[in-house]
Amino acid sequence: MKQVNLNSLRVFACVARHCNLQRAADEMNLTRGAVSQRIKQLEIDFGVVLLERQARGVRLTPEGVRCREAVDKALATLETMFTELGQERGQITLHLGSSTAAKWLMPRMKKFVTQFPRISIRTEVHTQQLSRDLARNEIAIWPGKASDPKPFQNARRLTDIRLVAVCSQDFPRPNWPMELETVLTLPLLQDAHRTWEALIEATGHRARHQLLNFDRSALALDAAIEGYGVAIAPTYIVESDVLRKRLVEVWVSPEPPTEQLFVSWSQEHVKQPDVHRVVEWIASEFEQKLTLEER
């Protein structure tokens, strides 16, 4: 087989992810023709058809599916290796969602610095879970299910993800606790998970709804603090603001949690004393409630 161009494989991986040549071209800052040409050259090099052109986008052939799995795995391995090369001693990279960073981590940073003065935390916020394996000195906090373990990764359950509706103490509302039907009549602040819309549809609530949308839970919660309405988020994210009386709980979802929050770290790198110390600290923070004296 001819030597395959790594950039062409990256282009193929992008096309396979979007199933659309134009979207891949936009993401990689290439023309649609350049993307199409690179895919054609790969097909010539491999001697197989990878994509079937359709009216709306493209579809992977069985050979294309196999190729995508191999390319994704190879690119993830390279990305993990490059990440390790650029790491500094005494630095832990923490991957997590933006709202978890703003509402869970930030209130605890003073305590962390006091306990670990020689460990530097570098945060990377994401909208989706990392597709690659974690490298040395990397930790991830992310929701998931116990039935979805990832190879080459250790995982420790932190808490169940339970939803709670909150608003400012000064927000005009009926007495607590409220039924969901009552909550849905109030101005609702919603993040990208669209939880309020799902609850409205599930209950068949027909009243006119006042919905204000945000792309992150932290922004919806900040709007609730300012008195604009009722936000809904996992209990661990609202904990600090409730403790400080910036928010008050008005409704707790009665549904059993379907997801848990996990902390993950690499299974391949055994000798990571700083990682294990930080993982233990994170776990301990979920096992005990915040107190104002600790902050």
TIDREN-950835 format. One record per residue (C-alpha): y negated, x, z negated. Coordinates in steps of 0.05 Angstrom, whole numbers. Layout:
<rs>
<r><c2>Y</c2><c1>X</c1><c3>Z</c3></r>
...
</rs>
This chain:
<rs>
<r><c2>0</c2><c1>0</c1><c3>0</c3></r>
<r><c2>-71</c2><c1>24</c1><c3>14</c3></r>
<r><c2>-116</c2><c1>45</c1><c3>-43</c3></r>
<r><c2>-149</c2><c1>-19</c1><c3>-67</c3></r>
<r><c2>-223</c2><c1>-20</c1><c3>-82</c3></r>
<r><c2>-237</c2><c1>-38</c1><c3>-155</c3></r>
<r><c2>-301</c2><c1>-75</c1><c3>-137</c3></r>
<r><c2>-262</c2><c1>-119</c1><c3>-89</c3></r>
<r><c2>-214</c2><c1>-137</c1><c3>-146</c3></r>
<r><c2>-274</c2><c1>-156</c1><c3>-190</c3></r>
<r><c2>-299</c2><c1>-200</c1><c3>-133</c3></r>
<r><c2>-231</c2><c1>-233</c1><c3>-127</c3></r>
<r><c2>-228</c2><c1>-245</c1><c3>-202</c3></r>
<r><c2>-296</c2><c1>-278</c1><c3>-200</c3></r>
<r><c2>-277</c2><c1>-322</c1><c3>-140</c3></r>
<r><c2>-212</c2><c1>-341</c1><c3>-175</c3></r>
<r><c2>-250</c2><c1>-361</c1><c3>-238</c3></r>
<r><c2>-299</c2><c1>-406</c1><c3>-201</c3></r>
<r><c2>-254</c2><c1>-427</c1><c3>-143</c3></r>
<r><c2>-318</c2><c1>-424</c1><c3>-103</c3></r>
<r><c2>-344</c2><c1>-368</c1><c3>-58</c3></r>
<r><c2>-417</c2><c1>-385</c1><c3>-65</c3></r>
<r><c2>-416</c2><c1>-388</c1><c3>-141</c3></r>
<r><c2>-381</c2><c1>-321</c1><c3>-143</c3></r>
<r><c2>-432</c2><c1>-292</c1><c3>-94</c3></r>
<r><c2>-489</c2><c1>-317</c1><c3>-138</c3></r>
<r><c2>-458</c2><c1>-288</c1><c3>-201</c3></r>
<r><c2>-445</c2><c1>-220</c1><c3>-170</c3></r>
<r><c2>-511</c2><c1>-218</c1><c3>-131</c3></r>
<r><c2>-476</c2><c1>-214</c1><c3>-64</c3></r>
<r><c2>-480</c2><c1>-255</c1><c3>-1</c3></r>
<r><c2>-426</c2><c1>-307</c1><c3>12</c3></r>
<r><c2>-405</c2><c1>-268</c1><c3>73</c3></r>
<r><c2>-397</c2><c1>-204</c1><c3>34</c3></r>
<r><c2>-352</c2><c1>-240</c1><c3>-16</c3></r>
<r><c2>-310</c2><c1>-271</c1><c3>39</c3></r>
<r><c2>-303</c2><c1>-203</c1><c3>73</c3></r>
<r><c2>-278</c2><c1>-169</c1><c3>10</c3></r>
<r><c2>-227</c2><c1>-223</c1><c3>-1</c3></r>
<r><c2>-202</c2><c1>-217</c1><c3>70</c3></r>
<r><c2>-196</c2><c1>-141</c1><c3>62</c3></r>
<r><c2>-154</c2><c1>-151</c1><c3>-1</c3></r>
<r><c2>-109</c2><c1>-199</c1><c3>36</c3></r>
<r><c2>-100</c2><c1>-147</c1><c3>91</c3></r>
<r><c2>-86</c2><c1>-92</c1><c3>40</c3></r>
<r><c2>-36</c2><c1>-135</c1><c3>2</c3></r>
<r><c2>-6</c2><c1>-167</c1><c3>63</c3></r>
<r><c2>-10</c2><c1>-237</c1><c3>33</c3></r>
<r><c2>-57</c2><c1>-297</c1><c3>33</c3></r>
<r><c2>-93</c2><c1>-302</c1><c3>-34</c3></r>
<r><c2>-138</c2><c1>-362</c1><c3>-22</c3></r>
<r><c2>-135</c2><c1>-427</c1><c3>17</c3></r>
<r><c2>-203</c2><c1>-451</c1><c3>41</c3></r>
<r><c2>-217</c2><c1>-524</c1><c3>26</c3></r>
<r><c2>-275</c2><c1>-572</c1><c3>38</c3></r>
<r><c2>-300</c2><c1>-560</c1><c3>-32</c3></r>
<r><c2>-287</c2><c1>-489</c1><c3>-53</c3></r>
<r><c2>-221</c2><c1>-451</c1><c3>-50</c3></r>
<r><c2>-152</c2><c1>-456</c1><c3>-80</c3></r>
<r><c2>-107</c2><c1>-400</c1><c3>-103</c3></r>
<r><c2>-41</c2><c1>-392</c1><c3>-67</c3></r>
<r><c2>21</c2><c1>-376</c1><c3>-110</c3></r>
<r><c2>9</c2><c1>-303</c1><c3>-91</c3></r>
<r><c2>-64</c2><c1>-311</c1><c3>-110</c3></r>
<r><c2>-44</c2><c1>-338</c1><c3>-178</c3></r>
<r><c2>1</c2><c1>-277</c1><c3>-191</c3></r>
<r><c2>-54</c2><c1>-231</c1><c3>-167</c3></r>
<r><c2>-106</c2><c1>-263</c1><c3>-212</c3></r>
<r><c2>-62</c2><c1>-255</c1><c3>-273</c3></r>
<r><c2>-51</c2><c1>-182</c1><c3>-258</c3></r>
<r><c2>-124</c2><c1>-168</c1><c3>-242</c3></r>
<r><c2>-150</c2><c1>-205</c1><c3>-304</c3></r>
<r><c2>-103</c2><c1>-165</c1><c3>-348</c3></r>
<r><c2>-121</c2><c1>-99</c1><c3>-316</c3></r>
<r><c2>-196</c2><c1>-112</c1><c3>-319</c3></r>
<r><c2>-191</c2><c1>-134</c1><c3>-392</c3></r>
<r><c2>-153</c2><c1>-69</c1><c3>-408</c3></r>
<r><c2>-207</c2><c1>-27</c1><c3>-375</c3></r>
<r><c2>-263</c2><c1>-65</c1><c3>-410</c3></r>
<r><c2>-229</c2><c1>-54</c1><c3>-477</c3></r>
<r><c2>-221</c2><c1>20</c1><c3>-463</c3></r>
<r><c2>-294</c2><c1>28</c1><c3>-441</c3></r>
<r><c2>-316</c2><c1>-9</c1><c3>-503</c3></r>
<r><c2>-278</c2><c1>40</c1><c3>-547</c3></r>
<r><c2>-308</c2><c1>100</c1><c3>-511</c3></r>
<r><c2>-378</c2><c1>77</c1><c3>-528</c3></r>
<r><c2>-367</c2><c1>61</c1><c3>-602</c3></r>
<r><c2>-400</c2><c1>99</c1><c3>-658</c3></r>
<r><c2>-368</c2><c1>118</c1><c3>-724</c3></r>
<r><c2>-384</c2><c1>73</c1><c3>-781</c3></r>
<r><c2>-403</c2><c1>16</c1><c3>-735</c3></r>
<r><c2>-366</c2><c1>-51</c1><c3>-732</c3></r>
<r><c2>-378</c2><c1>-97</c1><c3>-673</c3></r>
<r><c2>-374</c2><c1>-170</c1><c3>-694</c3></r>
<r><c2>-363</c2><c1>-221</c1><c3>-638</c3></r>
<r><c2>-381</c2><c1>-293</c1><c3>-656</c3></r>
<r><c2>-417</c2><c1>-355</c1><c3>-633</c3></r>
<r><c2>-493</c2><c1>-357</c1><c3>-638</c3></r>
<r><c2>-495</c2><c1>-413</c1><c3>-689</c3></r>
<r><c2>-442</c2><c1>-379</c1><c3>-733</c3></r>
<r><c2>-486</c2><c1>-317</c1><c3>-730</c3></r>
<r><c2>-550</c2><c1>-354</c1><c3>-747</c3></r>
<r><c2>-524</c2><c1>-403</c1><c3>-799</c3></r>
<r><c2>-464</c2><c1>-368</c1><c3>-831</c3></r>
<r><c2>-474</c2><c1>-292</c1><c3>-823</c3></r>
<r><c2>-550</c2><c1>-285</c1><c3>-831</c3></r>
<r><c2>-553</c2><c1>-317</c1><c3>-901</c3></r>
<r><c2>-501</c2><c1>-265</c1><c3>-923</c3></r>
<r><c2>-529</c2><c1>-202</c1><c3>-891</c3></r>
<r><c2>-565</c2><c1>-179</c1><c3>-954</c3></r>
<r><c2>-500</c2><c1>-184</c1><c3>-993</c3></r>
<r><c2>-462</c2><c1>-148</c1><c3>-938</c3></r>
<r><c2>-511</c2><c1>-89</c1><c3>-936</c3></r>
<r><c2>-509</c2><c1>-83</c1><c3>-1011</c3></r>
<r><c2>-433</c2><c1>-81</c1><c3>-1011</c3></r>
<r><c2>-424</c2><c1>-37</c1><c3>-949</c3></r>
<r><c2>-485</c2><c1>9</c1><c3>-945</c3></r>
<r><c2>-448</c2><c1>58</c1><c3>-899</c3></r>
<r><c2>-422</c2><c1>7</c1><c3>-849</c3></r>
<r><c2>-468</c2><c1>-16</c1><c3>-792</c3></r>
<r><c2>-455</c2><c1>-85</c1><c3>-764</c3></r>
<r><c2>-470</c2><c1>-97</c1><c3>-690</c3></r>
<r><c2>-466</c2><c1>-170</c1><c3>-670</c3></r>
<r><c2>-450</c2><c1>-196</c1><c3>-601</c3></r>
<r><c2>-458</c2><c1>-271</c1><c3>-592</c3></r>
<r><c2>-417</c2><c1>-309</c1><c3>-540</c3></r>
<r><c2>-410</c2><c1>-380</c1><c3>-513</c3></r>
<r><c2>-335</c2><c1>-370</c1><c3>-502</c3></r>
<r><c2>-280</c2><c1>-331</c1><c3>-535</c3></r>
<r><c2>-270</c2><c1>-260</c1><c3>-509</c3></r>
<r><c2>-220</c2><c1>-258</c1><c3>-452</c3></r>
<r><c2>-202</c2><c1>-185</c1><c3>-466</c3></r>
<r><c2>-165</c2><c1>-155</c1><c3>-525</c3></r>
<r><c2>-206</c2><c1>-130</c1><c3>-583</c3></r>
<r><c2>-218</c2><c1>-55</c1><c3>-585</c3></r>
<r><c2>-221</c2><c1>-8</c1><c3>-645</c3></r>
<r><c2>-274</c2><c1>-28</c1><c3>-696</c3></r>
<r><c2>-283</c2><c1>-97</c1><c3>-666</c3></r>
<r><c2>-277</c2><c1>-163</c1><c3>-703</c3></r>
<r><c2>-282</c2><c1>-234</c1><c3>-676</c3></r>
<r><c2>-296</c2><c1>-299</c1><c3>-712</c3></r>
<r><c2>-276</c2><c1>-358</c1><c3>-668</c3></r>
<r><c2>-247</c2><c1>-428</c1><c3>-671</c3></r>
<r><c2>-176</c2><c1>-439</c1><c3>-647</c3></r>
<r><c2>-108</c2><c1>-468</c1><c3>-663</c3></r>
<r><c2>-52</c2><c1>-435</c1><c3>-702</c3></r>
<r><c2>-6</c2><c1>-450</c1><c3>-643</c3></r>
<r><c2>-47</c2><c1>-406</c1><c3>-597</c3></r>
<r><c2>-36</c2><c1>-334</c1><c3>-620</c3></r>
<r><c2>-62</c2><c1>-277</c1><c3>-576</c3></r>
<r><c2>-19</c2><c1>-216</c1><c3>-563</c3></r>
<r><c2>-43</c2><c1>-149</c1><c3>-592</c3></r>
<r><c2>-88</c2><c1>-185</c1><c3>-642</c3></r>
<r><c2>-83</c2><c1>-198</c1><c3>-716</c3></r>
<r><c2>-112</c2><c1>-265</c1><c3>-737</c3></r>
<r><c2>-127</c2><c1>-295</c1><c3>-805</c3></r>
<r><c2>-145</c2><c1>-367</c1><c3>-817</c3></r>
<r><c2>-212</c2><c1>-376</c1><c3>-852</c3></r>
<r><c2>-223</c2><c1>-451</c1><c3>-857</c3></r>
<r><c2>-210</c2><c1>-518</c1><c3>-825</c3></r>
<r><c2>-265</c2><c1>-541</c1><c3>-778</c3></r>
<r><c2>-289</c2><c1>-607</c1><c3>-807</c3></r>
<r><c2>-350</c2><c1>-643</c1><c3>-780</c3></r>
<r><c2>-407</c2><c1>-668</c1><c3>-823</c3></r>
<r><c2>-471</c2><c1>-705</c1><c3>-806</c3></r>
<r><c2>-534</c2><c1>-679</c1><c3>-839</c3></r>
<r><c2>-609</c2><c1>-692</c1><c3>-841</c3></r>
<r><c2>-670</c2><c1>-672</c1><c3>-880</c3></r>
<r><c2>-677</c2><c1>-700</c1><c3>-950</c3></r>
<r><c2>-744</c2><c1>-730</c1><c3>-929</c3></r>
<r><c2>-715</c2><c1>-764</c1><c3>-867</c3></r>
<r><c2>-719</c2><c1>-841</c1><c3>-875</c3></r>
<r><c2>-647</c2><c1>-866</c1><c3>-879</c3></r>
<r><c2>-604</c2><c1>-917</c1><c3>-915</c3></r>
<r><c2>-571</c2><c1>-896</c1><c3>-980</c3></r>
<r><c2>-514</c2><c1>-845</c1><c3>-976</c3></r>
<r><c2>-457</c2><c1>-851</c1><c3>-961</c3></r>
<r><c2>-463</c2><c1>-885</c1><c3>-894</c3></r>
<r><c2>-413</c2><c1>-915</c1><c3>-847</c3></r>
<r><c2>-410</c2><c1>-884</c1><c3>-778</c3></r>
<r><c2>-437</c2><c1>-949</c1><c3>-748</c3></r>
<r><c2>-500</c2><c1>-940</c1><c3>-790</c3></r>
<r><c2>-508</c2><c1>-866</c1><c3>-773</c3></r>
<r><c2>-504</c2><c1>-881</c1><c3>-699</c3></r>
<r><c2>-566</c2><c1>-925</c1><c3>-704</c3></r>
<r><c2>-609</c2><c1>-865</c1><c3>-726</c3></r>
<r><c2>-641</c2><c1>-812</c1><c3>-681</c3></r>
<r><c2>-584</c2><c1>-765</c1><c3>-664</c3></r>
<r><c2>-590</c2><c1>-690</c1><c3>-652</c3></r>
<r><c2>-533</c2><c1>-662</c1><c3>-610</c3></r>
<r><c2>-510</c2><c1>-593</c1><c3>-587</c3></r>
<r><c2>-471</c2><c1>-571</c1><c3>-526</c3></r>
<r><c2>-406</c2><c1>-599</c1><c3>-556</c3></r>
<r><c2>-433</c2><c1>-670</c1><c3>-544</c3></r>
<r><c2>-400</c2><c1>-695</c1><c3>-608</c3></r>
<r><c2>-446</c2><c1>-754</c1><c3>-617</c3></r>
<r><c2>-432</c2><c1>-779</c1><c3>-546</c3></r>
<r><c2>-357</c2><c1>-774</c1><c3>-559</c3></r>
<r><c2>-364</c2><c1>-814</c1><c3>-624</c3></r>
<r><c2>-408</c2><c1>-867</c1><c3>-590</c3></r>
<r><c2>-356</c2><c1>-875</c1><c3>-535</c3></r>
<r><c2>-297</c2><c1>-875</c1><c3>-584</c3></r>
<r><c2>-328</c2><c1>-930</c1><c3>-627</c3></r>
<r><c2>-354</c2><c1>-972</c1><c3>-569</c3></r>
<r><c2>-422</c2><c1>-973</c1><c3>-602</c3></r>
<r><c2>-467</c2><c1>-1012</c1><c3>-555</c3></r>
<r><c2>-534</c2><c1>-1004</c1><c3>-589</c3></r>
<r><c2>-587</c2><c1>-962</c1><c3>-554</c3></r>
<r><c2>-582</c2><c1>-891</c1><c3>-578</c3></r>
<r><c2>-637</c2><c1>-839</c1><c3>-588</c3></r>
<r><c2>-605</c2><c1>-773</c1><c3>-568</c3></r>
<r><c2>-640</c2><c1>-706</c1><c3>-568</c3></r>
<r><c2>-598</c2><c1>-650</c1><c3>-538</c3></r>
<r><c2>-596</c2><c1>-576</c1><c3>-554</c3></r>
<r><c2>-552</c2><c1>-521</c1><c3>-527</c3></r>
<r><c2>-533</c2><c1>-493</c1><c3>-596</c3></r>
<r><c2>-515</c2><c1>-523</c1><c3>-663</c3></r>
<r><c2>-565</c2><c1>-478</c1><c3>-699</c3></r>
<r><c2>-623</c2><c1>-509</c1><c3>-659</c3></r>
<r><c2>-599</c2><c1>-580</c1><c3>-673</c3></r>
<r><c2>-595</c2><c1>-563</c1><c3>-747</c3></r>
<r><c2>-665</c2><c1>-533</c1><c3>-747</c3></r>
<r><c2>-690</c2><c1>-597</c1><c3>-714</c3></r>
<r><c2>-656</c2><c1>-637</c1><c3>-769</c3></r>
<r><c2>-689</c2><c1>-593</c1><c3>-822</c3></r>
<r><c2>-756</c2><c1>-610</c1><c3>-790</c3></r>
<r><c2>-740</c2><c1>-684</c1><c3>-797</c3></r>
<r><c2>-726</c2><c1>-703</c1><c3>-724</c3></r>
<r><c2>-660</c2><c1>-737</c1><c3>-737</c3></r>
<r><c2>-587</c2><c1>-729</c1><c3>-756</c3></r>
<r><c2>-546</c2><c1>-669</c1><c3>-732</c3></r>
<r><c2>-471</c2><c1>-660</c1><c3>-733</c3></r>
<r><c2>-436</c2><c1>-592</c1><c3>-743</c3></r>
<r><c2>-377</c2><c1>-559</c1><c3>-778</c3></r>
<r><c2>-384</c2><c1>-556</c1><c3>-854</c3></r>
<r><c2>-384</c2><c1>-480</c1><c3>-857</c3></r>
<r><c2>-446</c2><c1>-477</c1><c3>-812</c3></r>
<r><c2>-487</c2><c1>-526</c1><c3>-853</c3></r>
<r><c2>-465</c2><c1>-499</c1><c3>-921</c3></r>
<r><c2>-524</c2><c1>-453</c1><c3>-933</c3></r>
<r><c2>-577</c2><c1>-504</c1><c3>-913</c3></r>
<r><c2>-545</c2><c1>-558</c1><c3>-956</c3></r>
<r><c2>-543</c2><c1>-511</c1><c3>-1016</c3></r>
<r><c2>-617</c2><c1>-496</c1><c3>-1007</c3></r>
<r><c2>-631</c2><c1>-571</c1><c3>-1003</c3></r>
<r><c2>-659</c2><c1>-563</c1><c3>-933</c3></r>
<r><c2>-606</c2><c1>-612</c1><c3>-909</c3></r>
<r><c2>-566</c2><c1>-668</c1><c3>-941</c3></r>
<r><c2>-497</c2><c1>-694</c1><c3>-919</c3></r>
<r><c2>-498</c2><c1>-767</c1><c3>-898</c3></r>
<r><c2>-429</c2><c1>-774</c1><c3>-865</c3></r>
<r><c2>-365</c2><c1>-734</c1><c3>-864</c3></r>
<r><c2>-314</c2><c1>-744</c1><c3>-808</c3></r>
<r><c2>-250</c2><c1>-776</c1><c3>-836</c3></r>
<r><c2>-209</c2><c1>-748</c1><c3>-778</c3></r>
<r><c2>-161</c2><c1>-691</c1><c3>-795</c3></r>
<r><c2>-185</c2><c1>-625</c1><c3>-766</c3></r>
<r><c2>-153</c2><c1>-604</c1><c3>-701</c3></r>
<r><c2>-181</c2><c1>-533</c1><c3>-701</c3></r>
<r><c2>-189</c2><c1>-478</c1><c3>-752</c3></r>
<r><c2>-236</c2><c1>-418</c1><c3>-755</c3></r>
<r><c2>-202</c2><c1>-351</c1><c3>-749</c3></r>
<r><c2>-222</c2><c1>-278</c1><c3>-759</c3></r>
<r><c2>-186</c2><c1>-231</c1><c3>-710</c3></r>
<r><c2>-180</c2><c1>-156</c1><c3>-701</c3></r>
<r><c2>-139</c2><c1>-108</c1><c3>-660</c3></r>
<r><c2>-65</c2><c1>-101</c1><c3>-674</c3></r>
<r><c2>-58</c2><c1>-36</c1><c3>-635</c3></r>
<r><c2>-105</c2><c1>5</c1><c3>-678</c3></r>
<r><c2>-71</c2><c1>11</c1><c3>-746</c3></r>
<r><c2>-118</c2><c1>59</c1><c3>-782</c3></r>
<r><c2>-183</c2><c1>19</c1><c3>-785</c3></r>
<r><c2>-203</c2><c1>20</c1><c3>-859</c3></r>
<r><c2>-273</c2><c1>-5</c1><c3>-846</c3></r>
<r><c2>-247</c2><c1>-63</c1><c3>-804</c3></r>
<r><c2>-198</c2><c1>-84</c1><c3>-858</c3></r>
<r><c2>-252</c2><c1>-80</c1><c3>-912</c3></r>
<r><c2>-299</c2><c1>-124</c1><c3>-871</c3></r>
<r><c2>-243</c2><c1>-174</c1><c3>-854</c3></r>
<r><c2>-228</c2><c1>-180</c1><c3>-929</c3></r>
<r><c2>-301</c2><c1>-191</c1><c3>-944</c3></r>
<r><c2>-307</c2><c1>-245</c1><c3>-890</c3></r>
<r><c2>-245</c2><c1>-280</c1><c3>-917</c3></r>
<r><c2>-271</c2><c1>-277</c1><c3>-988</c3></r>
<r><c2>-337</c2><c1>-309</c1><c3>-967</c3></r>
<r><c2>-299</c2><c1>-369</c1><c3>-940</c3></r>
<r><c2>-256</c2><c1>-373</c1><c3>-1002</c3></r>
<r><c2>-315</c2><c1>-380</c1><c3>-1048</c3></r>
<r><c2>-376</c2><c1>-425</c1><c3>-1044</c3></r>
<r><c2>-446</c2><c1>-397</c1><c3>-1035</c3></r>
<r><c2>-488</c2><c1>-396</c1><c3>-1097</c3></r>
<r><c2>-563</c2><c1>-387</c1><c3>-1099</c3></r>
<r><c2>-556</c2><c1>-330</c1><c3>-1149</c3></r>
<r><c2>-515</c2><c1>-290</c1><c3>-1098</c3></r>
<r><c2>-569</c2><c1>-296</c1><c3>-1045</c3></r>
</rs>
